[in-house]
C-alpha cells in the first residue's frame, strides 16, 4: 500500500534562483534551470548533505551541531508572495529578496502543505517538503535596497506565507515552466488533544 497519495494539485515553477553566498548576501540570483542533486541545488550555498543547526532546531540541538540538511531549498508560492507584496506596499515581490530557490504557482495554501509531502516534476525530479519556513528579519535589508522603507514589514506580512524548506529525494533538473504534482502522506491528522 503506497504511503504517499498523488493529489490533483499541480503547480508550475515560474522562477528559479540560487543564493551564491549567504556570507555576502541573502539575495538569490535568477536562473532558468538548475541541477538538483542529493546535496541540494548545484551552486546554491544552502546545499550540502549536512549543515550546522540553527535557531529553527535549537530545542533539539545546541547551535552549530552538525545535522542532516533538510533545509537545502527554499520554495515559495507566487500567490502568497503577491499577498506579501500587497501587505508591505510594493507592486510585486521579487523572490530574490527572500533568498528563494523556487517560486511555484497554482498550489493553494502552499506554506501549509504537510511536512513530508513531495513535489515531483513531470520528469521525476522530486523534492521532499521538510516544514514551513518561518519568516525572519534577514530579507528586510535586501528588500530595502530595492524598495526603501518596505523591508521592515516583511516578517509580519510573511507569517503563514513564507513557503517551505525542502530537500532533494530524487535527483534531476529543475526548469522554469516545469509542472510539479503534489503528493501527500496517506495518514490522518494528529489528534494529540483527542487521544
N, C-alpha and C positions, 0 to 999 in steps of 0.2 A: 504494500500500500504506500503510495507516494506521501512524503512528509511536507511537500510544498504544492500549493494549488495555483495553477496558471489562471490569472484573472482575466477579465475582459478589458482591463485598463491598460492602455498603451500611451506612451508619450514619445515626443520627438526631441532629440538632442539639438538644441538651437544655438548652443555656444559651447566651446571648449577652451580651457585655459591652463596655464602652468604657472606655479609660483616658483621662480627660478632660484631665489634665495630669500628665506624668511629673515635672515640676519640683515639683509639690505632693505626689504620692504615686503609687506603682506600682499601688495598688488600682484595679481596674476596677469599674464600676457596671453592674448588671444592666439589660438592655433585652429587649423581646420581639421586636423586629425592627430591622434596620439596613440602610441602603443601602450597597452595596459598589460603589465606582467605581474607575476606573483608579488613583486616588491612594490607595486603601485604603478602610477603613470610615469613612463620614462621621461626623465628630465625635470620632474617635479620634486621640490625639496621636502614634501611630506612623505616621500616614498621610503621604502625600506621594509624588511621583514620584521624588525623590532624598532622600538622608539623609547625614549625616556618618558616615564609617566609625568603627567601634568596635573593641573588643578581639577580636570574632569574626573580623575580617578583617585583623588587624594585620600578618600576614605578607605581605599583598598591598599594603596602603596605610598610610601614616602616619595615626595617629588624627586624625580631623577632615576627611579628604579627602572631597569630595563624590562619592558613588557612587549608582548606581541603587538604589532602595529595594525590595529583595526581602524585607524584614522588616516588611511592613505589618501582618501579622496573626499572632497567637499562637493556635494551636489545640492543645488538649489532649484526652486521652481520659478519659471518665468512669471506665472500668475502671482505667486507670493511676493516676488521681488517688485512687481508692479504695485502691489498694495503698500510695500515698504516705501517705495519712491513717492507715492502719493502722501503718505503719512509724514515723511521727512521734508516734503516740499520741493522735490525735484521732478523734472519732466519724465525721466526714465532712470532706472537703477542700472549702473554699469557693473556687471558681475566682477570685473577686475577689482572693484573697491573692497570686496569681502574675501578676496583670495579664492574665489570659486574655481573649481575644475570643470564642472559640468552644469549647464542650465538645461532643465527638461521642461517641456511644455506639454500640458494635457493630462497630467495625473492629479486628480483633486486631493486636497488636504495633504499635499505631498510631505510636509515636515512630519506628519504623524503616521506615515506608513509603518507597519510593525517592524521592530528590530528583527533581523534575520530574513527579511524579505529579500527577494532577488530582483534585479533589473537586468534583463537579458536582451541583447541586441538581436536583430534578425540574423546576424552571422554567428551568434552563440557566445560572444564575449559577455561575461556575467560578473556583475558587481553585487556583493552582499552588503545590505544595509546594517551598520553597527547600531547606531542610535541617532536620536535628534541631536543636531549641532546647536548647542546653546549660544545665544548671542553674547558678544563681549564688546569691549571698547576699542579693540585693535583696528577695526575698519574706520573709526572716526577720523583720524588724521589723514587717511588716504582719501576719504570722501571730501574732506575739507580742501585738499589740494585742487580738486576739480570743481567743487561746489561749496565755496567757503561759507561756513556757518551752519551747514546742514549735517555734519558728521555726528555731532553730539546726540542727535535724536535717534541714531541708528539702533542702539541697543534696545531701547524700549519698543521701537517700531518693529523690530525683527523678532520679538517674542512670539513663539509659535509659528514663525515663518522663516527660520534661518536655514531650513533644509536639514540634510542628514550627512553623517560621515559614513564612509563605506570602504570596503577592501575588495581586492580582485580575487574572485573564486575561479574563473576560467579566463585564461589569457586570450588576447586578441586585440584588434584595432577598434578604436572609438573614432567616429567621424561625425561632423556636423551633418544633420539630416538622418542619422540612424534612428530607427524606431526601436524603442525598448518596451518590453512587456513586463508587467509587474506580476511576480509570483509571491504568494504569502504563505506563512506557515499554516498547516492544517491543524489548528488547535483552538480551543475555546479561550475566551478572555480569562485572565487570572482573577479568581474570586476570593482573595485573601480575607476580606471582611465578611464573607458569607459562609466560610467553611466551619 
